[in-house]
Amino acid sequence: MYSYVLTIVKNPSQAEEITQNTFFKAMTARKNFEGNSSEFTWLCGIARHLAIDECRKNTRISEFDETVSISTIDVEKETEDKETALQIHLILHELQEPYKEVFQLRVFGELSFSQIGLIFGKTENWARVTYHRARLKIQERMVDHG
């Protein structure tokens, strides 16, 4: 399992952690194993999902680090960003539920999709899809408002 995860993440310490989390998740979700595939295939699926989540998380962190490392911010850009933020908040205020709350929990509350799904009594996948749709609605309205 470790070798498989290492081919995805290319980082030995991350691969170890993901492998450990894979077996932990498999043990806690054992009752969900339906037997439609081999246990090894099931474990690989869990590991793949965990590795993808880790890569996404690291991408967000590295993007954040890049933006934080920029030391000079010109006044025009800062003003434009404040106007954009205000426009997003105005659009968000008009957004219908559950899109509004899911977006707020994810962006402002910094909750994981599994936590958001738990709050709504839905699945992690439902939270991902709802968040993605909320982002699309906000982007569409941003374009409409110019």
Backbone torsions as a table, in degrees:
resi	resn	phi	psi	omega
1	MET	NA	-43.3	179.9
2	TYR	-57.4	-44.8	-179.6
3	SER	-61.5	-41.5	179.1
4	TYR	-62.2	-47.4	-179.4
5	VAL	-64.9	-38.3	-179.9
6	LEU	-62.2	-32.4	177.6
7	THR	-68.5	-23.1	-179.8
8	ILE	-87.0	-49.0	-171.9
9	VAL	-94.7	-20.3	177.9
10	LYS	60.4	20.8	179.9
11	ASN	-134.8	115.4	-174.9
12	PRO	-58.1	-42.6	-178.3
13	SER	-69.1	-38.0	176.0
14	GLN	-65.6	-40.4	-179.8
15	ALA	-62.3	-39.7	177.3
16	GLU	-62.9	-45.7	-178.8
17	GLU	-64.5	-44.0	-179.5
18	ILE	-65.7	-39.4	177.8
19	THR	-61.6	-44.0	178.5
20	GLN	-62.5	-44.6	179.1
21	ASN	-65.3	-32.0	177.9
22	THR	-61.3	-48.7	-178.9
23	PHE	-69.1	-35.1	176.7
24	PHE	-63.8	-46.6	-179.5
25	LYS	-64.5	-38.2	178.9
26	ALA	-64.4	-40.6	179.6
27	MET	-66.5	-39.1	-178.7
28	THR	-78.5	-21.6	-178.5
29	ALA	-110.6	19.3	-176.8
30	ARG	-54.5	-37.1	-178.4
31	LYS	-67.1	-18.6	179.3
32	ASN	-84.2	-10.0	179.6
33	PHE	-70.5	117.1	-174.4
34	GLU	-90.5	-13.9	178.8
35	GLY	82.9	12.8	178.6
36	ASN	-73.6	-16.3	177.6
37	SER	-137.5	177.4	177.4
38	SER	-72.3	159.3	178.4
39	GLU	-62.0	-35.3	179.3
40	PHE	-63.6	-43.2	178.4
41	THR	-63.3	-41.6	177.9
42	TRP	-61.3	-45.4	178.3
43	LEU	-63.1	-40.1	177.8
44	CYS	-62.7	-38.0	177.5
45	GLY	-63.7	-44.2	177.4
46	ILE	-61.4	-46.9	-179.1
47	ALA	-61.7	-42.0	180.0
48	ARG	-61.8	-45.4	179.6
49	HIS	-63.7	-42.4	178.4
50	LEU	-65.1	-39.5	179.2
51	ALA	-66.2	-41.4	178.1
52	ILE	-63.6	-44.0	177.2
53	ASP	-59.5	-42.1	179.7
54	GLU	-64.6	-41.7	178.6
55	CYS	-64.1	-41.8	177.5
56	ARG	-62.4	-43.3	179.9
57	LYS	-62.5	-44.2	-180.0
58	ASN	-66.6	-34.2	177.4
59	THR	-64.5	-43.6	178.2
60	ARG	-63.0	-40.2	-179.8
61	ILE	-65.8	-44.1	-178.7
62	SER	-67.8	-36.1	175.5
63	GLU	-63.5	-39.9	178.7
64	PHE	-64.4	-44.4	179.2
65	ASP	-59.6	-40.4	179.6
66	GLU	-64.1	-41.8	-178.9
67	THR	-71.5	-33.6	179.2
68	VAL	-70.8	-32.9	-176.2
69	SER	-72.3	-13.0	177.3
70	ILE	-72.0	117.2	-172.5
71	SER	-89.3	-26.4	-178.0
72	THR	-107.8	124.9	178.1
73	ILE	-122.4	118.3	180.0
74	ASP	-78.6	153.3	-172.8
75	VAL	-62.1	-39.5	-179.9
76	GLU	-60.5	-44.7	-179.7
77	LYS	-63.8	-42.1	-179.9
78	GLU	-62.7	-42.6	178.6
79	THR	-64.3	-43.0	179.0
80	GLU	-61.9	-41.3	178.6
81	ASP	-63.2	-39.6	178.8
82	LYS	-65.5	-39.4	178.0
83	GLU	-66.3	-40.8	177.9
84	THR	-64.0	-43.0	178.9
85	ALA	-61.7	-42.2	177.9
86	LEU	-62.2	-43.0	179.6
87	GLN	-62.6	-40.8	178.3
88	ILE	-63.7	-42.1	179.4
89	HIS	-65.5	-38.3	177.5
90	LEU	-64.7	-43.0	178.1
91	ILE	-65.4	-43.0	179.8
92	LEU	-61.5	-37.6	179.3
93	HIS	-60.5	-34.0	-178.2
94	GLU	-89.6	-10.1	-176.3
95	LEU	-68.3	140.8	-179.2
96	GLN	-79.4	160.8	177.5
97	GLU	-79.6	152.7	1.7
98	PRO	-86.3	-0.4	-175.8
99	TYR	-57.1	-43.5	-178.0
100	LYS	-59.9	-51.1	-176.0
101	GLU	-69.6	-39.9	179.1
102	VAL	-62.3	-44.4	178.8
103	PHE	-61.4	-45.0	-179.4
104	GLN	-64.7	-42.6	179.5
105	LEU	-63.3	-38.2	-178.5
106	ARG	-73.9	-48.4	-173.2
107	VAL	-82.0	-51.0	-174.9
108	PHE	-88.5	-36.3	179.4
109	GLY	-84.8	-14.2	179.6
110	GLU	53.6	39.7	178.3
111	LEU	-88.4	152.4	176.2
112	SER	-76.3	163.5	178.9
113	PHE	-64.2	-34.9	178.9
114	SER	-66.8	-37.1	177.4
115	GLN	-67.2	-40.8	178.7
116	ILE	-64.1	-43.9	177.8
117	GLY	-59.9	-39.9	178.5
118	LEU	-62.7	-42.3	179.4
119	ILE	-59.9	-41.9	-177.6
120	PHE	-87.9	-5.3	-176.7
121	GLY	71.4	30.4	-178.5
122	LYS	-122.9	-175.3	-179.2
123	THR	-87.6	165.2	175.4
124	GLU	-61.6	-40.2	179.8
125	ASN	-62.7	-40.5	177.0
126	TRP	-58.6	-43.4	180.0
127	ALA	-63.5	-41.4	178.4
128	ARG	-61.5	-48.4	-178.1
129	VAL	-64.1	-43.6	-179.6
130	THR	-63.8	-42.2	177.7
131	TYR	-62.6	-45.0	179.8
132	HIS	-61.1	-42.8	178.8
133	ARG	-65.5	-37.9	177.3
134	ALA	-62.5	-44.1	178.1
135	ARG	-60.2	-43.0	179.1
136	LEU	-63.2	-42.1	178.8
137	LYS	-63.0	-41.8	179.2
138	ILE	-65.2	-43.9	179.5
139	GLN	-62.0	-42.4	178.7
140	GLU	-61.0	-43.9	-179.3
141	ARG	-70.1	-31.2	176.1
142	MET	-63.7	-42.2	179.2
143	VAL	-66.0	-42.6	179.9
144	ASP	-61.7	-37.4	-178.9
145	HIS	-83.9	-6.3	177.1
146	GLY	76.9	NA	NA
